[in-house]
Amino acid sequence: MHELTGVGLGLRRELIGDFLQAEQVPDFIEVAPENWMGFGGRHAKQFATCVERAPLICHGLSLSIGGPHPLDLEFIRQIKQFLKQHQALLYSEHLSYTHDGGYLYDLLPIPMTEAAVRYVAERILKVQDQLGQRLVIENVSTYAMPAAEMTEAEFVVGVLEAADCELLLDVNNVYVNSINHGSDAQAFIRAMPTERVRYLHIAGHEQASPDLLIDTHGVAIVDPVWDLLRYTYQHMGVRPTLLERDFNLPAWSVLQQELQQIQRIQRQEQHHVD
């Protein structure tokens, strides 16, 4: 079994041709299992070839860990089978909810309360029990904080500890929320339990107004987010880091430049530690 290290790429279907032809590929790839479960024929063969080229991790979209409806146990069984079939190194999901009877196709914030910590942790424990492995949860970008009784950092840490799960630390989301809510991005990074951080996400965002950023994954990463990535490495050591790009996909060579930028920062910060 591979260890998760280095630099990864979120593999979108439009990138597969370039990925399969590339001389150098990322250290790992990430897909949403919902986008690939149940496919056969050419798509399944193509996907299997991708997984032969780079270790796979899975980042789900529709578990709805914070939602009001019962967990879909049949869906979780399908996820477990997919992870096993493709030897995925881990399965991560968003600390949010995504459906209320019908899928909302958006990540909605969970009220940050002690009751919500207990509720979400209980659901994560059930998922982990069904999967037979730890769930990795991701801090999400938000545009409102309904009924908050604690800070986002306190909420995330509370869930991690109550559920004994791991964290996918999305550096871009930390930065987006720091602008949207006037919080301290570096303080959030420092508050995270480093022993639970499994890997990082980094991405681009859109500026809707001076104090509102939208997490789109559709543009290049901006300098303040690169700076926050460097700070994260300095605080907790270099961690596997994945580039997300979901829309307005640029040429493969442009994505390669961003992947190389992550690698450069990793090398520089590793060198400082050594």
N, C-alpha and C positions, 0 to 999 in steps of 0.2 A: 504493500500500500504506500502510495506517495505521501510525503508530508507537504502541507501547503506552505509554499515559500515564494518570494519574488513578486512578480508583477502579473496581474491577470487582466482579462478583457471580457466584458459582457458580450457574448456572441449572439448577435442578431442574425436572422435568416439571410438578410441582404449581404452580410459580410462573409458568408460561408465560402463562396467561390474564392475570394481573396485569401481567406484563412487556409484553405486546402492547398493553394498554390504558393503560399509564402515560404521563403527559405527559412526564415526565423519566425517562430510562433511564440506567443506569450507563455509564461510559466504555468498558467492555468486558465481555464475558461469557466464562465458562469452562464447558466441559462435558467429561465423560468420553466420548471417542469410542466406547468399547464400548457405551454406552447408546443410541447413535444410528446406528451403522453397520448398513446392511442394511435400514433402514426405508424404506418407500415410502408412497405415498398421502397421506392427511391429515397424518400425523406428519411426513413429509418436507417437505411444503409449510409446515407450521407452523414447523418448524425453520429452513427457508430464510428465512421472514419475520423470525424472531428475528435471524438473522445480518445481515439488511438493516438492522436497527435499531441494532446495536452490533457492533464488531469482535469476532472470535472468537479465543479461545485454547483449546487442548486439554490436559487433564490426565488422563493415562492411569491405569488401575487394574491392568492384568494383563500388563505387559511382563515382570515378574519379573526385573529387571536383575541382582539378586544371587543368583538361584536356581541350583540344581545342574543343571537340564535345559537342553538346547540351546535357543538362541533360536528362536522360531517365525517363520521368515522370511516365510511366507505372511501371517501376522497383521501383520507389519511392512509388507508391501506394501499391505495393506488400509488400514492407518493412513495411509500415504503418500498413497493415493488420496483418503481422507477429508479430509486436511489441504489437499490441492490443490483438491478440489471446493468446499470452503467457505472457501478463502483464509485459513486459520487462521494467525495471526501466529507461533505457536510451539507446540511439543509438549513437555510436561513429564511426568516420571514420578517414582516414589518410589525413594529409595535404600534398597531392601529387597527381599525376595522374597515372592511371593504364591502360588506353587504348587509342589508337590512331586509331580509326576505328575498330581494333580488340584488344582483351585483351593481354596485354604484360606480365602479370603474374610477375610483378615487380612493385615496388613503385618508380616512377621517380621524381626527385626533380623539384620543381617549381622555375623559376628564381625569385630571391628575389629582386623585384622592387616595386615601388609605384603602377605602373600600375597593377602588379600581385596581390597586396593586394586588390585593388578595384575590380578586376575581380573575384577573389576567394570569396571575401565577398559577392558580388552580387549573386553568385551561392549558397553560404551557406544560404543567406536570402531566396532564392527561395525554397530550400530544407526544411527549417524550416517552411515556409508558407504551403508547401504541407503536411508536417508531423503533423503540429499543435503542435510542441514542439521544444525545442532548440537542435541543433546538438552539439555534443562534438567532437572536432577535436584533433588529436594526432600529436605531433611533431615527425618527422620521421628521421631515420638514413640516411645519404647521403655520397656519395663517390666522388662527384664533386659538385661545386657550380657555375653553369653556369650563367653568366651575372649578378652576384650579385651586387646590389647597396646599400645594407644594410646588417646588421648582421642577422643571423638566429633569434636571440631573438627579434630584432626589427620587423622582418617580421611576426613572430608568434603573437606578441602583436598587431601589426597593424591589422591583420586579426581578432583576437578576438574582438577588439574594434569596427572595422567597421561593423562586422556581428553580434555583440552582442551575440556571442556563447560562449560555455564553452570549457575547455581544458582537455584532457587526457594527463597528463604529463608522458611521458615514460622516466624513469630515466636511463635505459640502453642506450636508443638512445642519451640522452644528453652526457653520458660518451663516447660512440662510436664516436660521432661527435667531441668531445673535442680532442680526439687522432687523428682522421682523418684530422681535419682542424686546429689543434694547438690552439684551443680556451679554454676558462675557463669554466669548467662545473658548478662550484659553482656560478659564475657570471650569467650564463644562468638561473639557478634556482632562483636566487634573482630577476632577471628581470621579471619573470612571475607574472601576476596579481593573487595573491593568492585567491581572491574572485571568480575567474573563474575556479579554478582547481577542477574538479569534482572527479577524482580519478587518481591513478597512475598505471603504468605498470612497472614490473621489469622482467628481463630475462637474459639469458646467451648469449655470443657472441664468435666468433672464432677470433683468432689472425692470420691474413694472413702474416703480417710482422710487424716489430717494430712500424711502424707508420700507419698501416692499420688494422682496425678491421671490421669484417663482422657480421652484426646483424642476427644471424641464429636461435635463440631460440632453439638451439639443444644441449646445454651443461649446466653445472651447473653455477650459478651466481658467479662471481669472487669478491674478497674482495674489490677492489676499487668501485665497483657498490654498494655493501652493505654499504660502507662508505658514498657514495653519497645519498643513500636512507635515512640514518640516518641524514645527513645534511639537506635533504629536509624536514624531519619531524621537525627538530630543527628550520628551517626557517619559515615554514608555518603551523606547527601543524600536528598532525598525520592525514593522509588521507587514505581512503579505497585503498587497494593496491592489484593488481592482478598479479599472477605468470603466465607467458607465457612459455609454453614448447611445441613446435610444432613437433620436430623431435628427433630421438634417445630417444624415451620415456623410462625413467627408471622405475623401480618398483614403485608401488603406495607408498610404505613406504619411498622411496627416495624423491618423490614429497612432501610427508607429512613433511619431515624434513625441506625442503625449506620453506614451508608454516609456519611451527612452528618458523623458524628463523625470518620471517617477523613479526609474532606475538610477538616474544620476543623483537624485536627492537621497535615495536609499544608500548608495555607495558612500556619499559624503558623510552622512550621519553615522553609518557603520564605522567608517574610518575614524571619526571623532571618538567613538566609544572605544575602539581598539587602541 
